[in-house]
Amino acid sequence: MDDVDDFDDLYVRLPASLRNPSTLKYAPAQRTKRARLARALSGRLDRVGVLGGEDWGHTGCVNALSWAHDGELLISSGDDTKLRVWRMDPSGSAGALTSEDEYPFACQTVISTGHTQNVFNAQMLPFSTRIATVSGDQQVRVFDVGEAVGQSPTGSEMSYNTRQSCIRVLRCHSGRTKRIITEDSPDLFLTVAEDGQVRQHDLRTSHSCSSGACPAPLVELPHELSTIALSPLTPYQFVVGGESPYAHLFDRRHAGRYLRAEWGMPPDEESATTCVRRFGRRSRAKGEKKGYEHITGARLSAWNGHEVLLSYNSDGVYLFSTRDEPENSQDQQGSRSMLAPNPKRRRTTKSPTSRDEPLSDPDVEMTDQLDTLLTDSVHAMEEIDDESQGDEEDEETDEDADDDSRVFNPADADSHQAVPVIYPRMRFSGHCNVETVKDVNFLGPYDEFVTSGSDDGNFFIWRKSTGELVDILEGDEHVVNVIESHPHLPLVAVSGIDTTIKLFSPTRGVPSFSRWNNAEMIKKNNAQSSRRGLGGSAELQFAHLVLNYEQALRGVRDAEGEHSEVQLTQCINQ
């Protein structure tokens, strides 16, 4: 990354919290720290450490990373359902990197969560030692081991079982829970799940989930949700995205008075929040199939509170702003976006089958379903071969296809058709986002860079102001899913399919893990994989399905005829 100049000019946008009398005297110190951090991150990054190994650390994919206690702690979790709390340990004690390393982290707390499926996100609640987790088992769990979290008197790992650490289990969601957003409170936080709901949880109150007494959700959409974003500068707004071509911006200030609650009656579910804007593109990418659009990651800027990043499956990362003028359906022909529509392409696809039908006979029905999936996978692989042979012919005929085949209409396939649409300011490309649900993030104290993982095991860094790709770094042997930057140090934690966490920081000399010299070939290969879409990994998915076929059948039989959801635990299907 190149040097960043004139950082002091950016302080005209200091948050109000840094301009009030009680904190004004600290503003110069904050300014100096941010400027130093920005200059440090403008250098070339390289790997400076690995957390975990063959005989220590996580034993499955690491899906969750978050910094806590102002960067003092790093929290991780994943497919092994263990919570690990890492602390920098300059002494180089057992389990840490060697004392010569610049960032010698050690795992000092291990918590058995009790989740029965992959943990997708873990966050420490502000002003507390509580850690909240969400998982594929539909549960939200809260853990607290007091001041012992992240601290070990002996320097070795302190282990806690579920009974010792879990203080609350919430079963309000009916779908896999995917993300957590903390608020400015040790008791309040938001979760989003594949049941299409956003829920606010308040640990100061209790209720019985089994009796159906759960509070009404803040948001309920008719499609699966997999990501949520909120900025501390605008905590009254949040963005959600999932299996839809649009992300939705909700504003909690529009709640108004709950007259029904004042009458002693529960409020309507529809009155909790208001959808005020939608974010969308003008057309699908070449590899996207109509009806399968999916937003995998969202992020709201913590620096300015209005910029929004959205990562699309089989497409790139897009930058939006809540301050931009929206475009109504009647204005669709006008162009307000800096991006030109992609070339139009038409593909015929099968309609997705319903996943909500009950199983009348678990053994027989699951066998039939898996047989169908296996057959479909074979057909898909055959179709891929046919398509790869006819790619050149397709490219020629695509230009003559219907121009509207991949263009979105703001009123199409959305439950908020009357809400105006904001189109992107910038598109960031070069990576491949097909196989897993990847997050997206800003980098730098002023959010001056954008970063995302990729199916090729690399993570990409772009300059936000221009969309220019500035670096490609190897972060995983398989797939990079999560990238989290330390709040005060020039340090970036990266995780994915591997069982380890990689640490990156600016270093001197030629970076060993930079793939910048092969940037053009990497971008070309990723573009081809993105155009193939889900089919590009059909062989891998087929192999996973075969390996888990009998395991799934055994799971159904072990249920002794009870209706149960059998989860094929695969990192590829996060």
Secondary structure, DSSP 8 states (H G I E B T S, - for coil): ------GGGGGGG--GGGTSHHHHTTHHHHHHHHHHHHHHHTS-EEEEEEE--SSSS-SS-EEEEEEETTTTEEEEEETT-EEEEEEE-TT--TTS--TTSSS-EEEEEEEE---SS-EEEEEE-TTSSEEEEEETTS-EEEEE-GGGTT--SSSS-EEE-HHHHEEEEE---SS-EEEEEE-SSSSEEEEEETTSEEEEEETTS---TTTT-----SEE-SS-EEEEEEETTEEEEEEEEESSS-EEEEEGGG----HHHHTTS---GGGS-EEEEEE--SB--TT--TT---EEEEEE-TTTS-EEEEEETTS-EEEEETTS--B-GGGTTS--SSS---------------S----SSHHHHHHHHHHHHHHHHHHHHHHHHHHHHTHHHHHHHHTTS-TTSSB--TTTT-S-TTS-EE--SEEE-SS---SS---EEEESTT--EEEEE-TTSEEEEEETTT--EEEEEE--SS-EEEEEE-SSSS-EEEEESSSSEEEEEE-SSS-SSB-GGGHHHHHHHHHHHHHHGGGGGHHHHHHHHHHHHHHHHHHHHHTTT---------GGG-
